[in-house]
Amino acid sequence: MAGIALEQVKKVYPDGTLAVSSIDLEIDDGQFGVLVGPSGCGKTTLLRMVAGLEPITSGEIRIGGVDVSDVPARDRDIAMVFQNYALYPHMNVFDNMAFGLRRRKLPKEEITKRVDQAARSLGLETQLKRKPRQLSGGQRQRVAMGRAIVREPQAFLMDEPLSNLDAKLRAQTRAEIARIQRELNVTTIYVTHDQIEAMTLGHVVAVMNHGNLQQLAPPEMLYSQPRNVFVAGFIGSPPMNLIHAELTQGDGGVTVRFGGHELPVPTRTLNRFPELGALAGRPVVLGIRPEDMFDPACNELSGGETATLEAMVDLRESLGSVADLHFGVDARAALPEEFVAESEAIEAEREDDEVVGADARFVARVDASSAIRGPGERAVLGVRLDRLYFFDPRSGEALCHPSATTAPVAAA
Amino acid sequence: MNRHPVVRKVGRILGLALLALAVLLVDFPVFLVVLNAFKSAADFANERLLPSHLNWENFNELSRVPFGRYVVNSFIVSTGGTALALFAAVLAGYSLSRFKGRGFDAYSRLLLGVQMVPVVVTLLPLFVIFKDLHLLDSYGGMILLYGALLTPFATWIAKSFFDTIPTDLEEAAWIDGYSRTQTLMRVVAPVAAPGLVSVALLAFITAWNEYLLASVFLSSINHYTVGVGLQNFQQQLGTTNWGPVMAGATIAMLPTVGVYLLFQRYFVRGALAGAVKG
């Protein structure tokens, strides 16, 4: 077992495409690290570089303190779970798991012992003689896990291992992967585009976009203190409502205005982030999480300043315990793509005519008992003012985030 | 479509009849050979289409020449040539499937180009070269020739089979600690085995049926392949005595027919390999 460290790792394809730009990343020994980002953000490329399947253009990769940048995959002593499992179709389950051990010339009894043990822990004891094509998707996934486990490698690398499973099985297997990783305490890097997997599995989560590392932090911190608009919009479901707004200095203090709405900025927030007050009269990007809005008619709020805004709800989605209300806001939505710095942009498709529209969509997550039905219903919604996020409108960097102490328990 | 059952049945019978007619036309020479093998000299003289009785006399006539020897020779050079071509095709096909680059492009075009050169054009230079290398009239020479003859098409078909094997499989094997060559032998080739079998069968049959090269490069009766041996036999018998030659041709067909019957599904796959993926 060993920690994994990436230093200024960069990948440029022969045709000049920059896939990963100078990433520094450290996953400590025994930690579960998750790489998350939209498709094409370079997360899989990064994982493949750690595995040794993709040569790095520059930088250094260390596994257990040893520079492995030029070590071929077969000598890196890592195990990988592929998205489509990549089981050897001509071998049965036992041989699939034993294949790597045989290469290492382990004694036969040891191989049998390890495979049997892994098979028991994964519930595959009765499947050992079967070929991969005779197995269900979930079983194949477990064989792929077993193949990694028996190797007792320095690190596990997993490339979207759950993406081929149906929703129910995915949740089950997710818990299983967390359990196995905890029991074996093997350093793990896990790639996914699903932020729920990232939040639930990772000790640390690296959010990537356009080949750049956006933020590396524990899941709770990504949620409560996103470093920029991209992370704010990516982590959390439904995503944070992000909108171009303006800070103004009024008689009663600083307020933030957008699309005909005006919300006071709490003094406590201004005290914690004095810079924010200095921005009065300037544009900002305002972020409000759907779960930080509520229906005043059914929520008894314990502490914290709140304000209300009027909205024309045009869609209600009931999810059982909660309901999502969709409504339009007459202001310009802040899209993460706006903030990709020109120098780092990898073909950032900036189509200016697309962002001039002033019809942002908001989602508010309210209690299921809310009487607001929509569509076309004019409703009054509460907003938790101490939970507002502010970002720089040019760079997209966070100016201020809510204090962690007021964060709700549920992350997603 | 909801047509009357009788209409449907008639349509089906018509279709089958058409197919039968096509088979009869295409395979008429083959049927003729087999029928002639069982005809007596009298049947030939009376210009009968069918033999009057099952007459094995023609097959006995074959003992006048070392026909068994011919069969063994054909088998040796066809198997040797196939093995050589398959070995080259696995390595080259895999490389063409997995590596990109100017050299590989050039090589794959070369393979295609070579296919367009008629064998006849190369006969004379080949003969001179083989003479200098003392490869004329030898098993080794024939195996080399057949190997070279079969390699281009075998490589193409092998490549298209390797193309269908996901690279993830190889990467999994590398991560399990295997080198590229070990991975090719222990993972890629076994997974591609059905395809490689069909390549081998097609190659074998091509070599078995080859006549031109064998007739030019083999000169002693001990080295004759079936095709050359029969041709030689026919010249001995003269133009009127067809029966024994037809008997020999019937026997020569058996391996081909047998291989086709046994491995039909592989041939379909092999023939389709270039056309569709998966």
Interface residues (C-beta under 8 A of the other chain):
Chain A: A51 G52 L53 P72 A73 R74 D75 R76 I78 A79 M80 F82 Q83 N84 A86 L87 Y88 P89 H90 F99 G100 R103 R104 R147 R151
Chain B: P166 D168 L169 E171 A172 A173 W174 I175 D176 G177 Y178 S179 V187 P190 V191 A193
